């Protein structure tokens, strides 16, 4: 039973690779790739023309909170390097 499953999976893998190779080596795909590569500037310009311009609404949105730094100053000092020292 295990040999049959192994053979089946092997055949599926071979079929997958052959179909992938067949698609990428087909004339239709090669022609489409060449068309896209030669006309990439025109395609990008066509897609860019209808993009909306957004207004900048991020002025004075972020307020700095310095309460965190005050809490650190009030806490006991950190002792990470003391953990690495051997006694």
Buried (B, 14 or more C-beta within 10 A) or exposed (E): EEEEEEEEEEEEEEEEEEEEEEEEEEEEEEEEEEEEEEEEEEEEEEEEEEEEEEEEEEEEEEEEEEEEEEEEEEEEEEEEEEEEEEE
